[in-house]
Amino acid sequence: MTTDTRYNGWTNYPTWRVYMEVFENRKYADAIAGEITPESLEEIAKGMIDMGGEAKYSTALEWAYAFISEVNWHEIAAHLNEQCDPVLRR
């Protein structure tokens, strides 16, 4: 038996939550020149978690990394590329 993990139309809860909390207002996405890639989005999220390399090891930090490991970065990138005008990001 397969379990449907979709959440509010997204692949899963982590994908929806990261999109809503980090990328919905496009503040971070608009800072990316050209096409938004899954790798660039993951890099932004990891930078937020480790505070630009300033975070020290903690259980909470590991939980945050485990949470974002479940994010479908391709889905978020595709959505943002559809929503954002690439001409405005050049």
A tleap script that builds the chain and sets N, CA, C and O, in Angstrom:
source leaprc.protein.ff14SB
mol = sequence {
  NMET THR THR ASP THR ARG TYR ASN GLY TRP
  THR ASN TYR PRO THR TRP ARG VAL TYR MET
  GLU VAL PHE GLU ASN ARG LYS TYR ALA ASP
  ALA ILE ALA GLY GLU ILE THR PRO GLU SER
  LEU GLU GLU ILE ALA LYS GLY MET ILE ASP
  MET GLY GLY GLU ALA LYS TYR SER THR ALA
  LEU GLU TRP ALA TYR ALA PHE ILE SER GLU
  VAL ASN TRP HIE GLU ILE ALA ALA HIE LEU
  ASN GLU GLN CYS ASP PRO VAL LEU ARG CARG
}
set mol.1.N position { 0.845 -1.167 0.000 }
set mol.1.CA position { 0.000 0.000 0.000 }
set mol.1.C position { 0.896 1.237 0.000 }
set mol.1.O position { 1.809 1.352 0.817 }
set mol.2.N position { 0.627 2.154 -0.917 }
set mol.2.CA position { 1.386 3.398 -0.957 }
set mol.2.C position { 0.637 4.482 -0.201 }
set mol.2.O position { -0.592 4.540 -0.190 }
set mol.3.N position { 1.409 5.317 0.416 }
set mol.3.CA position { 0.839 6.421 1.161 }
set mol.3.C position { 1.063 7.705 0.370 }
set mol.3.O position { 2.180 7.990 -0.062 }
set mol.4.N position { 0.013 8.465 0.185 }
set mol.4.CA position { 0.124 9.743 -0.506 }
set mol.4.C position { 0.709 10.764 0.469 }
set mol.4.O position { 0.115 11.053 1.508 }
set mol.5.N position { 1.877 11.305 0.126 }
set mol.5.CA position { 2.528 12.265 1.013 }
set mol.5.C position { 2.336 13.700 0.539 }
set mol.5.O position { 2.911 14.619 1.123 }
set mol.6.N position { 1.548 13.911 -0.498 }
set mol.6.CA position { 1.342 15.260 -1.006 }
set mol.6.C position { 0.748 16.150 0.083 }
set mol.6.O position { 0.001 15.702 0.952 }
set mol.7.N position { 1.114 17.439 -0.003 }
set mol.7.CA position { 0.634 18.387 1.003 }
set mol.7.C position { 0.316 19.704 0.314 }
set mol.7.O position { 1.200 20.332 -0.269 }
set mol.8.N position { -0.932 20.122 0.377 }
set mol.8.CA position { -1.393 21.375 -0.237 }
set mol.8.C position { -0.950 21.507 -1.695 }
set mol.8.O position { -0.600 22.597 -2.146 }
set mol.9.N position { -0.968 20.397 -2.424 }
set mol.9.CA position { -0.619 20.407 -3.837 }
set mol.9.C position { 0.864 20.235 -4.115 }
set mol.9.O position { 1.259 20.170 -5.279 }
set mol.10.N position { 1.691 20.158 -3.097 }
set mol.10.CA position { 3.137 19.995 -3.261 }
set mol.10.C position { 3.523 18.547 -2.976 }
set mol.10.O position { 2.726 17.792 -2.418 }
set mol.11.N position { 4.721 18.159 -3.348 }
set mol.11.CA position { 5.212 16.793 -3.178 }
set mol.11.C position { 5.027 16.280 -1.758 }
set mol.11.O position { 4.589 15.148 -1.556 }
set mol.12.N position { 5.358 17.106 -0.781 }
set mol.12.CA position { 5.284 16.702 0.626 }
set mol.12.C position { 5.286 17.958 1.499 }
set mol.12.O position { 5.403 19.079 1.004 }
set mol.13.N position { 5.155 17.743 2.804 }
set mol.13.CA position { 5.129 18.865 3.742 }
set mol.13.C position { 6.424 19.682 3.715 }
set mol.13.O position { 6.347 20.910 3.664 }
set mol.14.N position { 7.612 19.061 3.747 }
set mol.14.CA position { 8.829 19.879 3.719 }
set mol.14.C position { 8.917 20.784 2.481 }
set mol.14.O position { 9.348 21.932 2.582 }
set mol.15.N position { 8.511 20.268 1.324 }
set mol.15.CA position { 8.563 21.084 0.105 }
set mol.15.C position { 7.622 22.276 0.224 }
set mol.15.O position { 8.002 23.408 -0.075 }
set mol.16.N position { 6.398 22.017 0.659 }
set mol.16.CA position { 5.425 23.100 0.835 }
set mol.16.C position { 5.923 24.111 1.855 }
set mol.16.O position { 5.878 25.316 1.609 }
set mol.17.N position { 6.397 23.633 2.995 }
set mol.17.CA position { 6.794 24.530 4.087 }
set mol.17.C position { 7.984 25.408 3.702 }
set mol.17.O position { 7.987 26.606 3.986 }
set mol.18.N position { 8.994 24.820 3.058 }
set mol.18.CA position { 10.156 25.610 2.638 }
set mol.18.C position { 9.733 26.626 1.583 }
set mol.18.O position { 10.168 27.777 1.624 }
set mol.19.N position { 8.895 26.213 0.645 }
set mol.19.CA position { 8.408 27.177 -0.344 }
set mol.19.C position { 7.691 28.335 0.345 }
set mol.19.O position { 7.973 29.500 0.063 }
set mol.20.N position { 6.767 28.015 1.245 }
set mol.20.CA position { 5.983 29.049 1.907 }
set mol.20.C position { 6.847 29.973 2.773 }
set mol.20.O position { 6.678 31.192 2.743 }
set mol.21.N position { 7.755 29.401 3.527 }
set mol.21.CA position { 8.554 30.177 4.481 }
set mol.21.C position { 9.691 30.955 3.823 }
set mol.21.O position { 10.038 32.049 4.267 }
set mol.22.N position { 10.269 30.390 2.766 }
set mol.22.CA position { 11.484 30.984 2.210 }
set mol.22.C position { 11.267 31.624 0.840 }
set mol.22.O position { 11.769 32.717 0.580 }
set mol.23.N position { 10.532 30.958 -0.027 }
set mol.23.CA position { 10.500 31.396 -1.418 }
set mol.23.C position { 9.184 31.976 -1.911 }
set mol.23.O position { 9.140 32.520 -3.014 }
set mol.24.N position { 8.111 31.880 -1.134 }
set mol.24.CA position { 6.823 32.359 -1.635 }
set mol.24.C position { 6.855 33.845 -1.980 }
set mol.24.O position { 6.305 34.254 -3.003 }
set mol.25.N position { 7.487 34.646 -1.145 }
set mol.25.CA position { 7.510 36.078 -1.434 }
set mol.25.C position { 8.564 36.439 -2.486 }
set mol.25.O position { 8.694 37.603 -2.863 }
set mol.26.N position { 9.303 35.453 -2.950 }
set mol.26.CA position { 10.281 35.561 -4.040 }
set mol.26.C position { 11.451 36.474 -3.719 }
set mol.26.O position { 12.253 36.769 -4.605 }
set mol.27.N position { 11.575 36.930 -2.484 }
set mol.27.CA position { 12.694 37.806 -2.135 }
set mol.27.C position { 14.028 37.137 -2.471 }
set mol.27.O position { 14.904 37.755 -3.077 }
set mol.28.N position { 14.174 35.885 -2.078 }
set mol.28.CA position { 15.423 35.178 -2.335 }
set mol.28.C position { 15.517 34.732 -3.781 }
set mol.28.O position { 16.591 34.790 -4.380 }
set mol.29.N position { 14.408 34.290 -4.347 }
set mol.29.CA position { 14.413 33.816 -5.734 }
set mol.29.C position { 14.737 34.948 -6.699 }
set mol.29.O position { 15.440 34.734 -7.687 }
set mol.30.N position { 14.238 36.137 -6.429 }
set mol.30.CA position { 14.491 37.259 -7.328 }
set mol.30.C position { 15.955 37.688 -7.318 }
set mol.30.O position { 16.406 38.375 -8.235 }
set mol.31.N position { 16.696 37.292 -6.291 }
set mol.31.CA position { 18.118 37.631 -6.222 }
set mol.31.C position { 18.959 36.752 -7.138 }
set mol.31.O position { 20.138 37.038 -7.349 }
set mol.32.N position { 18.379 35.693 -7.682 }
set mol.32.CA position { 19.103 34.781 -8.565 }
set mol.32.C position { 18.992 35.297 -9.987 }
set mol.32.O position { 17.890 35.501 -10.498 }
set mol.33.N position { 20.131 35.507 -10.624 }
set mol.33.CA position { 20.137 35.976 -12.014 }
set mol.33.C position { 19.855 34.799 -12.943 }
set mol.33.O position { 20.405 33.713 -12.757 }
set mol.34.N position { 19.006 35.012 -13.933 }
set mol.34.CA position { 18.708 33.965 -14.897 }
set mol.34.C position { 17.765 32.916 -14.345 }
set mol.34.O position { 16.964 33.185 -13.451 }
set mol.35.N position { 17.874 31.717 -14.893 }
set mol.35.CA position { 16.978 30.634 -14.491 }
set mol.35.C position { 17.286 30.163 -13.076 }
set mol.35.O position { 18.446 30.014 -12.691 }
set mol.36.N position { 16.242 29.936 -12.324 }
set mol.36.CA position { 16.378 29.434 -10.963 }
set mol.36.C position { 16.598 27.930 -11.036 }
set mol.36.O position { 15.836 27.219 -11.692 }
set mol.37.N position { 17.639 27.445 -10.366 }
set mol.37.CA position { 17.945 26.014 -10.378 }
set mol.37.C position { 17.646 25.394 -9.013 }
set mol.37.O position { 17.643 26.091 -7.999 }
set mol.38.N position { 17.395 24.097 -8.991 }
set mol.38.CA position { 17.207 23.429 -7.705 }
set mol.38.C position { 18.426 23.609 -6.795 }
set mol.38.O position { 18.284 23.776 -5.584 }
set mol.39.N position { 19.600 23.574 -7.378 }
set mol.39.CA position { 20.830 23.716 -6.598 }
set mol.39.C position { 20.934 25.094 -5.953 }
set mol.39.O position { 21.378 25.215 -4.811 }
set mol.40.N position { 20.528 26.126 -6.677 }
set mol.40.CA position { 20.613 27.480 -6.112 }
set mol.40.C position { 19.629 27.652 -4.957 }
set mol.40.O position { 19.933 28.337 -3.979 }
set mol.41.N position { 18.465 27.040 -5.065 }
set mol.41.CA position { 17.483 27.127 -3.982 }
set mol.41.C position { 17.961 26.378 -2.744 }
set mol.41.O position { 17.818 26.863 -1.621 }
set mol.42.N position { 18.524 25.200 -2.953 }
set mol.42.CA position { 19.039 24.426 -1.824 }
set mol.42.C position { 20.192 25.159 -1.142 }
set mol.42.O position { 20.314 25.132 0.083 }
set mol.43.N position { 21.027 25.806 -1.931 }
set mol.43.CA position { 22.134 26.579 -1.367 }
set mol.43.C position { 21.621 27.734 -0.499 }
set mol.43.O position { 22.166 27.999 0.572 }
set mol.44.N position { 20.578 28.412 -0.965 }
set mol.44.CA position { 19.977 29.501 -0.183 }
set mol.44.C position { 19.450 28.966 1.145 }
set mol.44.O position { 19.701 29.549 2.200 }
set mol.45.N position { 18.716 27.851 1.088 }
set mol.45.CA position { 18.141 27.285 2.311 }
set mol.45.C position { 19.236 26.830 3.278 }
set mol.45.O position { 19.135 27.075 4.480 }
set mol.46.N position { 20.270 26.179 2.773 }
set mol.46.CA position { 21.360 25.738 3.639 }
set mol.46.C position { 22.081 26.927 4.259 }
set mol.46.O position { 22.493 26.865 5.417 }
set mol.47.N position { 22.236 28.008 3.502 }
set mol.47.CA position { 22.855 29.213 4.036 }
set mol.47.C position { 22.043 29.826 5.157 }
set mol.47.O position { 22.595 30.377 6.109 }
set mol.48.N position { 20.725 29.729 5.039 }
set mol.48.CA position { 19.865 30.237 6.104 }
set mol.48.C position { 19.987 29.382 7.360 }
set mol.48.O position { 19.977 29.899 8.477 }
set mol.49.N position { 20.103 28.075 7.168 }
set mol.49.CA position { 20.202 27.160 8.310 }
set mol.49.C position { 21.518 27.348 9.051 }
set mol.49.O position { 21.537 27.443 10.278 }
set mol.50.N position { 22.613 27.400 8.308 }
set mol.50.CA position { 23.912 27.480 8.992 }
set mol.50.C position { 24.379 28.916 9.194 }
set mol.50.O position { 25.526 29.157 9.569 }
set mol.51.N position { 23.485 29.866 8.943 }
set mol.51.CA position { 23.748 31.293 9.178 }
set mol.51.C position { 25.067 31.741 8.541 }
set mol.51.O position { 25.882 32.414 9.172 }
set mol.52.N position { 25.254 31.352 7.280 }
set mol.52.CA position { 26.449 31.759 6.560 }
set mol.52.C position { 27.726 31.139 7.113 }
set mol.52.O position { 28.796 31.740 7.015 }
set mol.53.N position { 27.630 29.952 7.690 }
set mol.53.CA position { 28.784 29.264 8.241 }
set mol.53.C position { 29.050 29.574 9.700 }
set mol.53.O position { 30.020 29.078 10.273 }
set mol.54.N position { 28.200 30.391 10.307 }
set mol.54.CA position { 28.401 30.793 11.702 }
set mol.54.C position { 27.770 29.844 12.714 }
set mol.54.O position { 28.094 29.903 13.900 }
set mol.55.N position { 26.869 28.966 12.260 }
set mol.55.CA position { 26.182 28.076 13.198 }
set mol.55.C position { 27.134 26.999 13.706 }
set mol.55.O position { 27.970 26.490 12.959 }
set mol.56.N position { 27.000 26.668 14.955 }
set mol.56.CA position { 27.774 25.585 15.554 }
set mol.56.C position { 26.924 24.321 15.534 }
set mol.56.O position { 25.696 24.386 15.490 }
set mol.57.N position { 27.584 23.185 15.567 }
set mol.57.CA position { 26.867 21.919 15.545 }
set mol.57.C position { 25.852 21.854 16.688 }
set mol.57.O position { 26.140 22.222 17.827 }
set mol.58.N position { 24.668 21.379 16.347 }
set mol.58.CA position { 23.648 21.140 17.365 }
set mol.58.C position { 22.659 20.122 16.812 }
set mol.58.O position { 22.593 19.886 15.606 }
set mol.59.N position { 21.915 19.542 17.696 }
set mol.59.CA position { 20.871 18.609 17.277 }
set mol.59.C position { 19.842 19.324 16.421 }
set mol.59.O position { 19.368 18.772 15.428 }
set mol.60.N position { 19.492 20.544 16.796 }
set mol.60.CA position { 18.514 21.312 16.016 }
set mol.60.C position { 19.015 21.571 14.600 }
set mol.60.O position { 18.240 21.523 13.645 }
set mol.61.N position { 20.290 21.842 14.468 }
set mol.61.CA position { 20.883 22.054 13.144 }
set mol.61.C position { 20.763 20.781 12.307 }
set mol.61.O position { 20.407 20.840 11.130 }
set mol.62.N position { 21.053 19.656 12.903 }
set mol.62.CA position { 20.942 18.381 12.193 }
set mol.62.C position { 19.494 18.088 11.807 }
set mol.62.O position { 19.235 17.560 10.726 }
set mol.63.N position { 18.550 18.427 12.685 }
set mol.63.CA position { 17.140 18.240 12.357 }
set mol.63.C position { 16.752 19.110 11.160 }
set mol.63.O position { 16.024 18.667 10.272 }
set mol.64.N position { 17.236 20.335 11.145 }
set mol.64.CA position { 16.925 21.238 10.031 }
set mol.64.C position { 17.457 20.684 8.715 }
set mol.64.O position { 16.761 20.715 7.700 }
set mol.65.N position { 18.691 20.175 8.728 }
set mol.65.CA position { 19.248 19.575 7.512 }
set mol.65.C position { 18.468 18.332 7.096 }
set mol.65.O position { 18.250 18.106 5.906 }
set mol.66.N position { 18.050 17.529 8.062 }
set mol.66.CA position { 17.247 16.344 7.747 }
set mol.66.C position { 15.917 16.759 7.124 }
set mol.66.O position { 15.444 16.118 6.185 }
set mol.67.N position { 15.321 17.813 7.635 }
set mol.67.CA position { 14.043 18.308 7.117 }
set mol.67.C position { 14.194 18.746 5.662 }
set mol.67.O position { 13.391 18.359 4.813 }
set mol.68.N position { 15.216 19.550 5.367 }
set mol.68.CA position { 15.340 20.038 3.988 }
set mol.68.C position { 15.836 18.965 3.025 }
set mol.68.O position { 15.752 19.136 1.809 }
set mol.69.N position { 16.356 17.853 3.563 }
set mol.69.CA position { 16.761 16.765 2.661 }
set mol.69.C position { 15.545 16.129 1.995 }
set mol.69.O position { 15.685 15.422 0.997 }
set mol.70.N position { 14.366 16.373 2.534 }
set mol.70.CA position { 13.126 15.834 1.978 }
set mol.70.C position { 12.463 16.783 0.977 }
set mol.70.O position { 11.458 16.428 0.362 }
set mol.71.N position { 13.012 17.972 0.812 }
set mol.71.CA position { 12.423 18.977 -0.075 }
set mol.71.C position { 12.645 18.597 -1.535 }
set mol.71.O position { 13.730 18.158 -1.916 }
set mol.72.N position { 11.611 18.768 -2.342 }
set mol.72.CA position { 11.712 18.563 -3.783 }
set mol.72.C position { 12.121 19.904 -4.403 }
set mol.72.O position { 11.273 20.710 -4.786 }
set mol.73.N position { 13.425 20.122 -4.491 }
set mol.73.CA position { 13.957 21.388 -4.998 }
set mol.73.C position { 13.586 21.617 -6.458 }
set mol.73.O position { 13.399 22.757 -6.882 }
set mol.74.N position { 13.480 20.538 -7.225 }
set mol.74.CA position { 13.101 20.656 -8.640 }
set mol.74.C position { 11.689 21.222 -8.770 }
set mol.74.O position { 11.421 22.044 -9.646 }
set mol.75.N position { 10.799 20.782 -7.905 }
set mol.75.CA position { 9.418 21.271 -7.956 }
set mol.75.C position { 9.346 22.764 -7.626 }
set mol.75.O position { 8.633 23.515 -8.291 }
set mol.76.N position { 10.074 23.184 -6.613 }
set mol.76.CA position { 10.073 24.607 -6.252 }
set mol.76.C position { 10.690 25.437 -7.371 }
set mol.76.O position { 10.156 26.486 -7.734 }
set mol.77.N position { 11.808 24.976 -7.919 }
set mol.77.CA position { 12.474 25.718 -9.005 }
set mol.77.C position { 11.549 25.850 -10.211 }
set mol.77.O position { 11.433 26.931 -10.789 }
set mol.78.N position { 10.896 24.769 -10.590 }
set mol.78.CA position { 9.976 24.827 -11.731 }
set mol.78.C position { 8.850 25.811 -11.470 }
set mol.78.O position { 8.489 26.592 -12.351 }
set mol.79.N position { 8.301 25.781 -10.282 }
set mol.79.CA position { 7.214 26.696 -9.935 }
set mol.79.C position { 7.683 28.152 -9.994 }
set mol.79.O position { 7.002 29.002 -10.568 }
set mol.80.N position { 8.839 28.435 -9.404 }
set mol.80.CA position { 9.340 29.812 -9.397 }
set mol.80.C position { 9.701 30.285 -10.801 }
set mol.80.O position { 9.469 31.447 -11.136 }
set mol.81.N position { 10.260 29.410 -11.621 }
set mol.81.CA position { 10.581 29.799 -12.998 }
set mol.81.C position { 9.330 30.097 -13.792 }
set mol.81.O position { 9.354 30.932 -14.697 }
set mol.82.N position { 8.229 29.423 -13.469 }
set mol.82.CA position { 6.956 29.729 -14.127 }
set mol.82.C position { 6.388 31.057 -13.629 }
set mol.82.O position { 5.804 31.812 -14.406 }
set mol.83.N position { 6.557 31.346 -12.332 }
set mol.83.CA position { 5.957 32.525 -11.710 }
set mol.83.C position { 6.758 33.808 -11.903 }
set mol.83.O position { 6.183 34.890 -12.020 }
set mol.84.N position { 8.073 33.689 -11.938 }
set mol.84.CA position { 8.943 34.877 -11.989 }
set mol.84.C position { 9.297 35.182 -13.439 }
set mol.84.O position { 9.533 34.283 -14.245 }
set mol.85.N position { 9.327 36.457 -13.742 }
set mol.85.CA position { 9.721 36.900 -15.074 }
set mol.85.C position { 11.252 36.902 -15.147 }
set mol.85.O position { 11.891 37.720 -14.486 }
set mol.86.N position { 11.854 35.997 -15.942 }
set mol.86.CA position { 13.320 35.939 -15.983 }
set mol.86.C position { 13.962 37.220 -16.499 }
set mol.86.O position { 15.121 37.492 -16.189 }
set mol.87.N position { 13.234 38.011 -17.278 }
set mol.87.CA position { 13.781 39.279 -17.772 }
set mol.87.C position { 14.070 40.217 -16.613 }
set mol.87.O position { 15.046 40.967 -16.653 }
set mol.88.N position { 13.223 40.186 -15.566 }
set mol.88.CA position { 13.418 41.058 -14.413 }
set mol.88.C position { 14.593 40.638 -13.557 }
set mol.88.O position { 15.078 41.431 -12.750 }
set mol.89.N position { 15.073 39.391 -13.713 }
set mol.89.CA position { 16.170 38.907 -12.876 }
set mol.89.C position { 17.517 39.038 -13.559 }
set mol.89.O position { 18.518 38.588 -13.002 }
set mol.90.N position { 17.587 39.629 -14.729 }
set mol.90.CA position { 18.877 39.759 -15.446 }
set mol.90.C position { 19.643 40.954 -14.947 }
set mol.90.O position { 20.744 41.226 -15.427 }
savepdb mol mol.pdb
quit
